Amino acid sequence: MGVNDYSNYLCFIGLMKTKWLLGLGLVFILTGTRFGGLFWGNGFFFHPDENNMARAVATLNWPQLHPHFFAYGQFPLYLTYLAYQTYSFVLGRGVFQLVPFKAAIYLLRFWSAAFSIGTIIVGWFLAKLLFKKEKWAKIYFLLLIFSPGLIQMAHFGTTESILTFVALSLAYFSLTYLRARQAGEIRKILLILSLISALGLASKVSVALFLLGPIVTFFLRKQAKRRKLGHLLFWAGTTLLLTILFSPYNLLDFSEFSRIIRYESGVARGTIPVFYTRQFINTKPFVFQLTKIFPWVLGLPLFIFLLISLFGCGWRVANLIFVKKRKFSLNSKFYILSAIFFPWFLFNSLLFAKWTRFMTPILPFLILLVVSFWQKLEGVFEKWNKQLFSILFYTFLYFSLFPGLLFLKIYLSPDIRLQASVWMNNNLPEGVTILSEAGNVVDLPLFNHKNFQVINFDFYSLEENQEQQRRLEELIVRADYILLPSRRVFANHWQLPDKFPRTARFYQRLFSGEMDFVLVKEFRVLPYWARFFLGSDLNSEETWTVFDHPTVRLFVRRR
């Protein structure tokens, strides 16, 4: 071997080592962003959906596997139950053990994190399929890892991470089905599509909205109509059978299942009024998502570029149609991706209830739009000033990743409600009376070493209950402190003085100082300047903040 050959060999080995190190670093970052801080809350569980799911898991006792819970399907419940039995068997405790509530919570969060990692991996393969340059697949991969919305849902023991995985997997395998040529490969892809579709439907029935994507794919494939129909029927039949297997009580107890679905649909559509949907009164579809959800779940830098991307796409389409007089045609990839994500976005945007979690499954698609636009923009700048584009692009990419990195602090720090409790026990006089708010899932866990008298008042019933009105006036006189555990109650009522005049008036008097109370302390897990990257939590949809990182406000009576 000559000197030059030896030198090239060493360079090759060095390059391979660098790639391995980078790969290991990305794996470490990916697992860290998903599994880091899964025990958030310090033993208190503030998310109502994961509490309800954990209670359902805790009731399962072989052979009685009826969860008596139909807000979601049985697949995530059975998966959690099976995981605990496996864990119990490995420890030598035997199987068919009742799952403790706390263990159910943490296992539900584990599966959310695991499915979120699966989403990122599928996103990598999907991006490699869509982009000619691997560079853009890597950028998409990074943006998915550091998406604040995906990080948050990975830490909640709910179904959103599963639904996001299902949506992106359906997109990827629909596109691979379109390209498949061998009969064996086609059968394998059809089975995978059926399995993924069933996992989604067995987790939440609204996943049926995603299934338009595979259906469109069957008709886009260039083959005989008879074969298309055969593939469609095989996929539909297998999906139905697997769905019944993974979530059997939707069929076995259909009357209760349909009753709960009608109730949940009524809440979502606003025909059944409940206290926890008051924030959606007088809100406008699409405008609410653009102003209250997307800036937070994407981070402000990426959201700004999403708006630019959408404007750029609209401008390009209008230019082709009206200026250049061309017929605007789209390729099959666009049709499939749109058929999967757009019905979900349209349907959930038009609902009365517009919770952040409803938009989670479309986040990978929105990020994909931004990366696609960046790719187009690179082609334009290459003809003008490629170096300038690289400087601007990588600067903006860094700022787009920073919100997710900042958001991780929520789960790697002691819960802010516990921090507030410690501070109050250390700084408040003994025996004081604290007027607080009920309706925050779990009341603020004060350690109460100083015999505080904490009164959790139900402000949701204030308007129609005269006894509550009289009691509130008495409590205002008695209270030494007023504690607001989150923005959940006050932010939703002071904006609707016509509908909730008494409640709105109370908070207006409190914040203006008219009631003779002054804000003495604010407890927040993220620093004040974080709003430049993640927006102000006071202006977000409430569930973005109240479950895992509320701002706690403490008012003291002026002496």
C-alpha positions in Angstrom: 0.0 0.0 0.0 1.4 3.4 -1.1 1.6 6.5 1.1 -1.4 8.0 -0.8 -3.5 4.9 -0.4 -2.7 4.7 3.3 -3.6 8.3 3.7 -7.0 7.8 1.9 -7.6 4.8 4.0 -7.1 6.8 7.2 -9.4 9.5 5.9 -12.1 7.0 5.2 -11.8 5.5 8.7 -11.9 9.0 10.2 -15.0 9.8 8.2 -16.8 6.6 9.2 -15.9 7.3 12.9 -17.3 10.8 12.6 -20.5 9.5 11.1 -20.9 6.9 13.8 -20.3 9.6 16.5 -22.8 11.9 14.9 -25.3 9.1 14.6 -24.9 8.1 18.3 -25.2 11.7 19.3 -28.5 12.0 17.4 -29.8 8.8 19.0 -28.8 10.2 22.5 -30.5 13.5 21.8 -33.7 11.8 20.4 -34.1 9.5 23.4 -33.2 12.3 25.8 -35.9 14.6 24.4 -38.5 11.9 24.7 -37.6 9.8 27.8 -35.9 12.6 29.8 -38.2 13.9 32.5 -41.1 11.3 32.1 -41.6 11.4 35.8 -42.5 15.1 35.7 -45.0 16.3 38.3 -43.0 14.9 41.3 -45.6 12.2 42.1 -48.6 14.5 41.4 -50.6 13.9 38.2 -52.1 17.0 36.7 -53.3 15.8 33.2 -57.0 14.7 33.3 -56.8 12.4 30.2 -53.8 10.4 31.4 -55.5 10.1 34.8 -58.7 8.7 33.2 -56.7 6.3 31.1 -54.6 5.2 34.1 -57.7 4.5 36.2 -59.1 2.4 33.3 -55.9 0.4 33.2 -56.0 -0.1 37.0 -59.4 -1.7 36.7 -58.2 -4.5 34.3 -58.0 -7.8 36.0 -57.6 -11.0 33.9 -59.9 -12.4 32.5 -62.0 -9.2 33.1 -60.6 -6.8 30.5 -63.6 -4.5 30.1 -62.1 -1.0 30.8 -65.5 0.7 31.2 -63.9 3.6 29.4 -64.6 4.6 25.8 -63.2 8.1 25.4 -60.3 6.3 23.7 -59.9 2.8 22.3 -58.5 -0.2 24.3 -55.2 -0.6 22.4 -53.1 1.9 24.6 -54.8 0.5 27.7 -54.0 -3.2 26.8 -50.5 -2.2 25.8 -49.9 -0.7 29.2 -51.5 -3.7 31.0 -49.3 -6.1 29.0 -46.2 -4.1 29.7 -46.8 -4.2 33.4 -47.5 -7.9 33.4 -44.2 -8.5 31.5 -42.4 -6.3 34.1 -44.0 -8.2 36.9 -43.1 -11.6 35.4 -39.4 -10.5 34.9 -39.2 -9.5 38.6 -40.7 -12.9 39.6 -44.0 -11.6 40.9 -46.0 -13.6 38.5 -48.6 -12.4 36.0 -52.2 -11.2 36.0 -51.4 -8.5 38.6 -53.5 -5.4 39.1 -51.7 -2.4 37.7 -51.1 0.3 40.4 -52.4 3.7 39.3 -48.9 5.4 39.5 -47.3 2.6 37.4 -50.1 2.9 34.8 -49.3 6.7 34.5 -45.6 6.1 33.9 -46.2 3.3 31.5 -48.6 5.3 29.5 -46.0 8.1 29.3 -43.4 5.5 28.3 -45.5 4.3 25.3 -46.1 8.0 24.3 -42.4 8.6 24.3 -41.7 5.3 22.4 -44.3 6.1 19.7 -42.9 9.6 19.4 -39.4 8.2 18.7 -41.1 5.9 16.1 -42.6 9.0 14.5 -39.2 10.6 14.2 -37.7 7.5 12.6 -40.6 7.1 10.1 -40.2 10.8 9.4 -36.5 10.2 8.4 -37.5 7.5 5.9 -40.4 9.6 4.6 -38.1 12.6 4.0 -35.5 10.5 2.2 -38.3 9.4 -0.1 -39.5 12.9 -0.7 -36.2 14.9 -1.0 -33.5 14.3 -3.5 -30.8 15.6 -1.2 -30.2 13.8 2.1 -29.4 17.1 3.7 -33.1 18.1 3.7 -34.0 14.7 5.3 -31.5 15.4 8.1 -32.9 18.9 8.6 -36.5 17.5 8.8 -35.3 14.9 11.2 -33.8 17.6 13.5 -36.9 19.8 13.4 -39.1 16.8 14.3 -36.8 16.0 17.3 -36.9 19.6 18.6 -40.6 20.3 17.9 -42.0 21.6 21.2 -45.5 20.2 20.5 -44.1 16.7 19.8 -41.9 16.9 22.9 -44.9 17.8 25.1 -47.1 15.1 23.8 -44.3 12.5 24.3 -44.5 13.4 28.0 -48.2 13.0 28.3 -49.7 9.5 28.8 -52.3 10.1 26.1 -53.0 8.9 22.6 -51.6 11.8 20.6 -48.1 10.3 20.1 -49.8 7.1 18.7 -52.0 9.1 16.4 -49.0 11.1 15.0 -47.1 7.9 14.5 -50.1 6.4 12.6 -50.5 9.5 10.4 -46.9 9.7 9.4 -46.6 5.9 8.9 -49.7 5.8 6.7 -48.0 8.5 4.6 -44.8 6.6 4.3 -46.2 3.2 3.5 -48.8 4.6 1.1 -46.0 6.1 -0.9 -43.9 2.9 -0.7 -47.0 0.9 -1.9 -47.3 3.3 -4.9 -43.7 2.4 -5.8 -43.8 -1.3 -5.1 -43.6 -3.7 -8.0 -43.1 -7.2 -6.6 -46.2 -9.1 -5.5 -44.5 -10.2 -2.3 -43.5 -6.7 -1.4 -47.0 -5.4 -2.2 -48.6 -8.0 0.2 -46.1 -7.1 2.9 -46.9 -3.3 2.6 -50.7 -4.0 2.6 -50.3 -6.0 5.8 -48.3 -3.1 7.4 -50.9 -0.6 6.3 -53.6 -2.7 7.8 -51.8 -3.0 11.1 -51.0 0.7 11.3 -54.6 1.6 10.4 -56.0 -0.8 13.0 -53.6 0.5 15.8 -54.9 4.0 15.1 -58.6 3.0 15.0 -58.1 1.0 18.2 -56.7 4.0 19.9 -59.2 6.6 18.7 -62.0 6.2 16.2 -61.4 9.6 14.6 -58.3 8.1 13.0 -60.7 7.1 10.3 -60.0 10.6 8.8 -56.5 9.5 8.0 -57.6 6.5 6.1 -58.6 8.6 3.0 -54.8 8.6 2.3 -54.5 4.8 1.7 -57.8 4.8 -0.2 -56.5 7.5 -2.6 -53.3 5.6 -3.0 -55.1 2.5 -4.2 -56.7 4.4 -7.0 -53.6 6.3 -8.0 -51.6 3.2 -8.5 -51.3 2.2 -12.2 -52.8 -1.3 -12.4 -56.0 -3.1 -13.4 -59.2 -1.9 -11.6 -59.9 -5.4 -10.5 -56.5 -5.6 -8.7 -57.0 -2.2 -7.2 -60.3 -3.2 -5.8 -58.8 -6.5 -4.5 -56.0 -4.6 -2.6 -58.6 -2.1 -1.2 -60.8 -4.9 0.1 -57.9 -6.9 1.6 -56.7 -3.8 3.4 -60.2 -2.8 4.6 -61.0 -6.3 5.8 -57.7 -6.9 7.6 -57.9 -3.5 9.2 -61.4 -4.2 10.5 -60.5 -7.6 11.9 -57.3 -6.2 13.6 -59.2 -3.2 15.0 -61.8 -5.6 16.7 -58.9 -7.6 18.1 -57.1 -4.6 19.5 -60.2 -2.8 20.8 -62.9 -5.5 21.2 -65.3 -3.8 23.6 -66.1 -1.1 21.1 -68.1 -4.0 19.5 -68.9 -6.1 22.5 -70.4 -3.2 24.5 -71.5 -1.2 21.5 -74.4 0.6 23.3 -72.0 2.1 25.9 -69.4 2.8 23.3 -71.9 4.7 21.1 -73.2 6.6 24.1 -69.8 7.8 25.1 -68.9 8.7 21.5 -72.1 10.8 21.2 -71.2 12.6 24.5 -67.6 13.3 23.5 -68.8 14.5 20.1 -71.3 16.8 21.8 -68.6 18.3 23.9 -66.3 18.7 20.9 -69.1 20.3 18.8 -70.2 22.5 21.7 -73.7 21.1 21.9 -73.0 19.8 25.4 -71.7 22.8 27.5 -69.0 21.9 30.0 -66.9 24.2 32.2 -63.6 23.2 30.6 -64.5 24.3 27.1 -65.4 27.9 28.0 -62.2 29.2 26.4 -63.6 28.4 23.0 -66.7 30.6 23.2 -66.8 33.1 20.3 -63.6 31.7 18.8 -63.1 31.5 15.0 -61.9 28.3 13.2 -58.5 28.5 11.6 -57.8 31.9 13.2 -57.7 30.3 16.7 -55.2 27.6 15.5 -53.0 30.2 13.9 -53.0 32.6 16.8 -53.3 30.3 19.9 -51.7 26.9 18.9 -49.2 26.8 16.1 -46.9 29.6 17.3 -46.4 27.5 20.6 -46.2 24.0 19.3 -43.8 24.9 16.5 -41.9 27.6 18.3 -42.1 31.2 17.0 -39.1 31.1 14.6 -40.5 28.1 12.7 -44.0 29.4 12.8 -42.9 32.6 11.2 -41.3 30.6 8.4 -44.4 28.5 8.1 -46.4 31.6 7.3 -43.8 32.6 4.7 -43.9 29.1 3.3 -47.7 29.2 3.0 -47.6 32.6 1.4 -44.9 31.5 -1.0 -46.8 28.4 -2.0 -50.0 30.4 -2.6 -48.0 33.0 -4.7 -46.4 30.2 -6.8 -49.8 28.6 -7.5 -51.4 31.9 -8.4 -48.5 32.9 -10.6 -48.7 29.6 -12.6 -52.5 29.8 -13.0 -53.1 33.4 -13.6 -49.9 34.9 -15.0 -48.2 32.1 -16.9 -51.6 30.6 -17.8 -50.4 27.0 -17.1 -52.5 24.2 -15.8 -51.4 23.6 -12.3 -50.8 19.9 -11.7 -49.7 18.1 -8.6 -47.9 14.8 -8.3 -49.2 11.7 -6.5 -47.1 12.4 -3.4 -48.9 15.7 -2.8 -52.3 14.0 -3.2 -51.5 11.3 -0.7 -50.1 13.6 1.9 -53.0 16.0 1.5 -55.5 13.2 1.7 -54.0 12.0 5.1 -53.4 15.3 6.8 -55.9 17.9 5.4 -59.2 16.2 6.4 -57.9 15.9 9.9 -56.9 19.6 10.0 -60.2 20.7 8.4 -62.4 18.6 10.6 -60.7 19.5 13.9 -60.3 23.1 13.1 -64.1 23.5 12.5 -65.0 21.9 15.9 -66.1 24.1 18.8 -63.4 22.6 21.0 -60.0 23.4 19.6 -57.6 21.8 22.0 -53.9 21.8 21.2 -53.8 18.0 21.1 -56.2 18.0 18.1 -53.5 19.6 16.0 -50.6 17.4 17.1 -50.9 14.8 14.3 -50.5 17.4 11.6 -47.3 18.9 13.0 -45.0 16.7 10.9 -46.8 17.8 7.8 -46.5 21.5 8.7 -42.7 21.0 9.3 -42.5 19.2 6.0 -44.0 22.2 4.2 -41.4 24.5 5.7 -38.5 22.2 4.7 -39.9 21.9 1.2 -40.0 25.6 0.9 -36.5 26.0 2.2 -35.4 23.5 -0.5 -37.1 25.6 -3.2 -35.5 28.7 -1.8 -32.1 27.2 -1.9 -32.5 26.7 -5.7 -33.4 30.4 -6.1 -30.4 31.6 -4.0 -27.9 29.3 -5.7 -28.3 31.4 -8.8 -27.8 34.6 -6.9 -25.7 34.2 -3.7 -25.3 30.7 -2.3 -23.0 31.7 0.6 -25.5 34.3 1.8 -28.3 31.7 1.8 -26.2 29.2 3.8 -25.4 31.9 6.5 -29.1 33.0 6.7 -30.5 29.5 6.6 -28.3 27.9 9.3 -28.8 30.9 11.5 -32.5 30.5 11.2 -32.3 26.7 11.6 -30.5 27.2 15.0 -33.2 29.5 16.2 -35.9 27.1 15.0 -34.3 24.3 17.1 -33.8 26.4 20.2 -37.5 26.5 21.4 -37.6 22.7 21.7 -34.3 22.6 23.6 -35.7 25.4 25.9 -39.0 23.5 26.3 -37.2 20.5 27.8 -36.4 22.5 30.9 -40.1 21.9 32.0 -39.5 18.2 32.4 -36.0 18.4 33.7 -36.9 20.8 36.6 -38.9 20.2 39.8 -42.6 20.9 39.0 -43.3 24.6 39.3 -46.3 23.9 41.6 -44.0 22.1 44.0 -41.5 25.0 43.8 -44.3 27.4 44.6 -45.4 25.3 47.6 -41.8 25.2 49.0 -41.5 29.0 48.7 -44.9 29.6 50.4 -44.0 27.3 53.3 -40.7 29.1 53.7 -42.0 32.7 53.4 -45.6 32.9 54.5 -46.6 33.4 58.1 -48.1 30.5 60.0 -51.9 30.0 59.9 -52.7 32.4 57.1 -55.9 32.0 55.0 -55.3 31.4 51.3 -58.2 31.7 48.8 -57.4 29.5 45.8 -59.3 28.2 42.7 -60.8 24.7 42.3 -61.0 23.1 38.8 -57.3 22.8 38.1 -57.4 18.9 37.9 -55.4 18.7 41.1 -55.3 21.4 43.7 -52.0 23.0 44.4 -50.1 20.5 46.6 -49.1 22.7 49.5 -47.1 20.8 52.1 -48.8 22.9 54.7 -46.3 22.7 57.5 -47.6 26.0 58.8 -51.3 25.2 59.2 -52.4 27.2 56.2 -56.1 27.4 55.7 -56.5 26.8 52.0 -60.0 27.3 50.5 -60.4 26.1 46.9 -63.3 28.0 45.6 -65.4 26.9 42.5 -65.5 30.0 40.3 -67.1 28.0 37.5 -70.5 28.0 39.4 -70.3 31.6 40.5 -72.7 33.1 38.0 -75.8 31.0 38.7 -75.2 30.2 42.4 -76.2 33.0 44.8 -74.9 31.2 47.8 -71.5 31.0 46.1 -71.7 34.7 45.4 -72.3 35.5 49.1 -69.6 33.1 50.1 -67.0 34.7 47.8 -67.5 38.1 49.3 -67.0 36.7 52.8 -63.8 34.8 51.6 -62.4 38.0 50.1 -62.7 39.7 53.5 -61.2 36.7 55.3 -58.3 35.9 52.9 -54.8 37.0 53.6 -53.6 35.7 50.2 -55.2 34.8 46.9 -53.6 32.1 44.9 -54.1 31.5 41.2 -52.6 28.0 40.4 -52.7 28.6 36.6 -54.3 30.8 33.9 -57.1 28.3 33.4 -59.9 30.1 35.2 -59.1 33.8 35.1 -57.9 34.0 31.5 -61.0 32.4 30.1 -63.5 34.5 32.1 -62.2 38.1 32.0 -62.4 38.0 28.2 -66.1 37.2 28.4 -67.6 39.8 30.7 -71.0 39.7 28.9 -71.4 35.9 29.6 -69.6 35.8 33.0 -69.9 39.3 34.5 -69.4 38.4 38.2 -66.4 36.1 37.5 -64.8 38.6 35.1 -65.4 41.5 37.5 -63.7 39.5 40.3 -60.5 39.1 38.3 -60.5 42.6 37.0 -60.7 43.9 40.5 -57.9 41.5 41.6 -55.4 42.4 38.9 -56.2 46.2 39.0 -55.6 46.3 42.8 -59.1 47.6 43.4 -59.7 44.6 45.8 -56.7 45.7 47.9 -54.5 42.8 46.9 -51.2 43.1 45.2 -49.2 40.5 43.2 -46.3 39.5 45.4 -44.8 36.5 43.5 -45.0 34.8 40.1 -43.7 31.2 39.8 -42.8 30.1 36.2 -40.5 27.3 35.0 -39.4 29.0 31.9 -37.7 32.4 32.1 -39.6 35.5 31.0 -37.5 35.9 27.9 -38.6 32.5 26.7 -41.7 34.1 25.2 -39.6 35.4 22.3 -39.2 31.7 21.3 -42.3 30.0 22.6 -44.8 32.9 22.9 -46.6 34.1 26.1 -48.4 31.3 27.8 -51.2 33.7 28.8 -52.1 34.0 25.1 -52.0 30.3 24.2 -54.7 27.6 24.2 -55.0 26.7 27.9 -54.0 23.0 27.8 -50.7 24.0 26.3 -49.6 25.3 29.7 -51.9 24.3 32.6 -51.0 20.7 32.8 -47.2 20.7 32.8 -45.9 24.3 33.2 -48.5 26.8 34.6 -47.6 30.2 35.9 -48.6 30.3 39.5 -49.5 33.8 40.9 -49.7 34.8 44.5 -51.5 38.0 45.7 -51.1 39.4 49.2 -53.5 41.8 51.0 -52.0 45.2 51.5 -51.5 46.0 55.1 
